[in-house]
Amino acid sequence: MTEGRIAVGWEGEAQQAHAESLAHRLELPLTGLAADGFDMLLVAAPSGLELRQAGMGTPGPIRVDFVQGKAGHRRRSGEGRGQPLARAVGLKKGRLPYVLDATAGLGRDAFVLASLGCSVLLLERSPVAAALLADAIDRASVDTKTRPIVRLMQLRCENAIGYMENLPAAACPDVVYLDPMYPHRMKTALVKKEMRIFRQLVGDDSDSRDLLAAARKCARFRVVVKRPARSTRLADEFPDIEIKSPNTRYDVYVNRGYGSN
Ligand SMILES: C[S@@+](CC[C@H](N)C(=O)[O-])C[C@H]1O[C@@H](n2cnc3c(N)ncnc32)[C@H](O)[C@@H]1O
């Protein structure tokens, strides 16, 4: 994890108290909107929490929104159990696995799984990413369309490796889902702007080999790893099943078949 130099700011008087409590909880300095000397600014804005990169003409901001935006669109368009992510976790009529999303990030995949009815435990180790996600979950929980979905999502800010290593067998999830940051090889101009700031925030996830090892010991049925379509296998481990879509590949490591006890 990198996190860089981050300060907390606010937009509009009504947001000041929120910004102060965030700065206190995350142990980050509080500034106005002047981000001098900082790389990024976590801003309590009237429309929700957002992460901005300091400087003019820089990309951003990052903001998670399950009600509007892409997640809202995906929810309304109702892509169902046939979509690659759903097939990868083994979702079927009458089978809704309990999923541990060990790399929650901005919660997009977890939201899709919860939209399909799965209970999802989201673990995110970056306190700032977790704060953006928690804010989006709070906003979605007061909207009647998204409330039943985010009720299925529980977020914890912690390192998933330690969490999984210490989990009693009775609490193990059916599926562990992993989507670690992929090593950065693309030309900067080709990388989406939002991704550039996000990478600056969370770094390269260079310990994802250990994450896969912990996940394979913890999952009752399977571990699903999301990778770019033409990338190498995580930790050079060949999966039992692969599910492809144009840009993404899901590598599935089966611990036990569904149906076995
Ligand atoms: C590529 S993002 C995941 C994106 C996510 N699937 C989504 O739909 O928004 C990877 C995230 O995993 C987090 N992460 C990586 N290793 C982790 C670990 N061991 N424990 C908790 N979070 C981890 C990183 O901080 C980063 O936020």
PDBQT file of the ligand as one rigid body, heavy atoms in Angstrom, charges set to zero:
ROOT
HETATM    1  C1  LIG A 301      -8.260  -3.731  -8.126  1.00  0.00    +0.000 C 
HETATM    2  S1  LIG A 301      -8.883  -3.232  -6.585  1.00  0.00    +0.000 S 
HETATM    3  C2  LIG A 301     -10.368  -4.156  -6.439  1.00  0.00    +0.000 C 
HETATM    4  C3  LIG A 301     -11.505  -3.569  -7.215  1.00  0.00    +0.000 C 
HETATM    5  C4  LIG A 301     -12.837  -4.186  -6.841  1.00  0.00    +0.000 C 
HETATM    6  N1  LIG A 301     -12.925  -5.570  -7.284  1.00  0.00    +0.000 N 
HETATM    7  C5  LIG A 301     -14.001  -3.391  -7.377  1.00  0.00    +0.000 C 
HETATM    8  O1  LIG A 301     -14.902  -3.997  -8.010  1.00  0.00    +0.000 OA
HETATM    9  O2  LIG A 301     -14.048  -2.158  -7.144  1.00  0.00    +0.000 OA
HETATM   10  C6  LIG A 301      -7.858  -4.046  -5.416  1.00  0.00    +0.000 C 
HETATM   11  C7  LIG A 301      -8.131  -3.615  -3.975  1.00  0.00    +0.000 C 
HETATM   12  O3  LIG A 301      -7.742  -4.663  -3.101  1.00  0.00    +0.000 OA
HETATM   13  C8  LIG A 301      -7.178  -4.116  -1.947  1.00  0.00    +0.000 C 
HETATM   14  N2  LIG A 301      -6.343  -5.167  -1.358  1.00  0.00    +0.000 N 
HETATM   15  C9  LIG A 301      -5.293  -5.793  -1.916  1.00  0.00    +0.000 A 
HETATM   16  N3  LIG A 301      -4.757  -6.713  -1.096  1.00  0.00    +0.000 NA
HETATM   17  C10 LIG A 301      -5.536  -6.684   0.021  1.00  0.00    +0.000 A 
HETATM   18  C11 LIG A 301      -5.502  -7.408   1.264  1.00  0.00    +0.000 A 
HETATM   19  N4  LIG A 301      -4.557  -8.320   1.506  1.00  0.00    +0.000 N 
HETATM   20  N5  LIG A 301      -6.449  -7.145   2.187  1.00  0.00    +0.000 NA
HETATM   21  C12 LIG A 301      -7.405  -6.211   1.950  1.00  0.00    +0.000 A 
HETATM   22  N6  LIG A 301      -7.471  -5.462   0.815  1.00  0.00    +0.000 NA
HETATM   23  C13 LIG A 301      -6.549  -5.715  -0.136  1.00  0.00    +0.000 A 
HETATM   24  C14 LIG A 301      -6.395  -2.912  -2.448  1.00  0.00    +0.000 C 
HETATM   25  O4  LIG A 301      -6.163  -1.990  -1.391  1.00  0.00    +0.000 OA
HETATM   26  C15 LIG A 301      -7.350  -2.399  -3.522  1.00  0.00    +0.000 C 
HETATM   27  O5  LIG A 301      -8.239  -1.454  -2.979  1.00  0.00    +0.000 OA
ENDROOT
TORSDOF 0
